[in-house]
């Protein structure tokens, strides 16, 4: 246990990894809710028209946390390399799959008779049906989100290190932004294609491209807006580790890939 008390690098990896996993897991479950961005901000509906598809800016609630995952991915890649991101991505997919499996078993437990109607006074006449609809996502959505997440993370880690090797230690914003731009292009379309084009929803291609483009645009915008946060995290981590320790971790992160 001495390594946990003496090695700040190990403690940092545990903290960043835990926060990364928590956000990835929570984002999967809150993503079942679709919210209207304009109404949430008090704006008039934009009524965008893209690829012949009209509508307002609607997103899954999971987008609230995915920018945090982007930041965690880039910071982990900076100090622990592509291998660190790959390890945590595989662990995240396993933990999310495990969580969905446990939810499946929980949904199929026989509900207590009194519990089913216990929410009637609050507008929920059937608690079992509500529980199933909130926590029970379709298999296509689960598969789509897991595949998109894993592929996106692996591509992000790869592009991040390629840009880093080409341009050196400077320009953190460049490698962080480019890796997100490339990886989230894949992520934004893969999850929708598997879940709603291949799946039972059978979306027309114009809807697929329209919603995928809106989601991708949001992620790119957030990647740009979060650049100051990325630099602030680097500042805090360098102060915590000390300049020599931080420089050594960054150097090892490149050499170990």
N, C-alpha and C positions, 0 to 999 in steps of 0.2 A: 504493500500500500504506500510505500515511501514515494513511489513515482507520482502518485496523485497529489502529494503534499509538496514535493520539491520541483516537479517539472511543470512550469507554467504552460508550455506548449501542449502537454497532454490535457491539462485542465481546460485550455482554450478550445481544443478540438472537441472535448466532451460537451462543453457549453454550446458551441456553434452547431455541432451535430445534433444535439438534443433540440435546440430551437428550430433547426431546419426540419427535423422529423415531425415535431409538433405542428408546425405550420402546414406542412404537406398533408398531414393526416386530417387536421381540422378543415382545411380547404376542400378536401374531398367530400366531407359530410355536409358542410354548410352550402356547398355548391348546388344543392337541390333547389334552393330558392332562386327565383329569377326576379331581379329588381329593375325598375325603370330609373335610369340615371337622371333624366330631366326632372321627374317628379321628386326624386330624393333631394335634388339641389334647388328645387323651387323654380326651375326653368320651364318655359313653354316647350312643348314637344318639337323636336327638330324636323320630324317627318322626312328623314333621309330617304333617298332613292338610289339604290346601288344594285347593278346587275338586274334591274327591273323589279327588285324587291323593295317594298316600302315599309317603313315602320319607325318606331322610336328607338332610342339607345337602351337596349335591354341586355343585362349581363347576369351571369350567375354570381351569387354572393361570394363564390370562391375567388373571384378576381381581387377581393379586398386583401387576401393573404398572399397570392402568388407573387406580387412585387417583393414581399419580404423573402420569399424563397429565392428569387433572382439575386437579391443582395447576399443572402447566405451562401449561395452557390459560388458567386464571384469571390467572396472573402475566403471561403474554404479553399478554393482553387489557388488563390494568391499565396496562402501560407502552407497549404498541405498538398497542393498539386492535383493533377487530374485523377490520380489514384484515390485521393481522399474523397473527391466528388463521386467517383464511381462506387466506392464502398458505401457511402451514405445513400446513394440513389438506389442501389440494390437492397439495402436494408429498408429504405422507405417503401419500396414496392412490396417487399415481404410483409412489413407491418400493416400497410394499407390492406393488402389481401387478407391478412389474418383478421383485421378489424371487420371487414365486410363479411367474412365467414362467421364470426361471432354474432354479428348483427343478424345474419340469416337464421342462425339457430334461435336467437332471441325472438325474432318475429314469429317463428313457428311454434313457440311455446304456447300452450293453451292459456288464454287470458282468464283471470279471475272474473266471474260473472259481475260482481259489484264494480270492478274497475272499468269495464267496458263503457258503462254509462256515467262514470264519475265526472266527466268533463262537460256534461250536458248544460250545466248552468253557465258555462263559459263559452258556449257555442260549438262544442265538440261532442256531438251525440254518440259517436263511436270511437273510443280511444284506440281500439285495436286497429281499425282502418286508418286512423290518423298516423299511428305509430308506423304502420307498414308503408304508408305513402311517403312519409318523411324520411325514414331510414332505409327503406327498401328500394334501391335504385335498380334499374334494369341491368341485365348481364352485359348488354351491348355498351351501355354507358360506362360500366365498371371497366370492361376490357379496353374500351377506347381511351379512357382517362389514364389507365395504367401504362398502356403502350406509349401514348403520347408523352406522358411524364418521363418515362425512362429514356426514350429516344431523344427527347428534348434535352434532358440533363446530360446525357453522354455527348451529344453534339455541342452543347454549351461548353463543357469542360475541354473538349478537343479544340474548338475554335479559339477559346480563351488562351490556351497555351501556345497555339500556333502564332497568334498575333503578338503574344508576349515575346516569343523567341525572335520574331522578325523585327520588332521595334524596341526591344529591351525593357528595362524596368520602368521607364517613364511612361506617361500617357495611360494611366490606369483607366481613365474614362473610355479610351478608345477600345481596349480589349474587352472591358465589361459591356460596353454598348454593342459592339459588333457581335460578340458571342450571343447576346440576348436577341439581337435582330435576326440572326440566322436560326438559332434554336427555336425561338418562339414562332417563327414562320412555319416550321414543321409541326410544333405542338398545336398551334391554333387550328390547323386544318386536319391533322390526323385524328384528333379526338372527335371532331364533328363528323368526319367521313365514316369512321367506324361505328359511332353511336347512332347517327341519324340518316346516313345514306345507305350503308350496308345493313344497318339494323332495321327493325320493324317500322321506324318512322318514315323511311323512303322519301327523304327530302328531295325536291327537285334541285338540280345543280346550281341554278341561279340563287336559291336560298342558301345553299351550302357556301358558295363563294361570298355572298353578301355578308352573312353573319360571321364567317371566318375572317373576312377582311376587317370588319368592325372590331372584333376581338383582338386581332393582330395589331391594329392601329393603336388600341388602348394600351397593349403591353409595351409597344415601342415607345409610346409617349411616357409611360411610367418609368421605363428604363432611363430615359433622358432626364426626367424630373428627379430621379433618385440619385443622380451622380453626386450631388453634394453629400448625401447620406453615406455613400460609399467611401468618400474621402474622410468623412468624420469617423467612420468605423476603423479605417486604417490608422488614423491618428490615435484613437483610443487603444487599439491593439498594440501599436508600436510603443506607446507609453507603458502599457501593462507588461509587455514582454521585455522591454529594453531594446535599444537600437541594435545591439550586437545579436541578440537572440532573434529578433524579428528579421534581420538581414540574413541570418543563417537559415532560418526556416524558408524564406522566400527563395534562396539559392537552392536549397534541397528540393523544394517544390518543382523546380524546373528540371533538375538533374534526374529525379526519380520517375519522370513521366516516360 
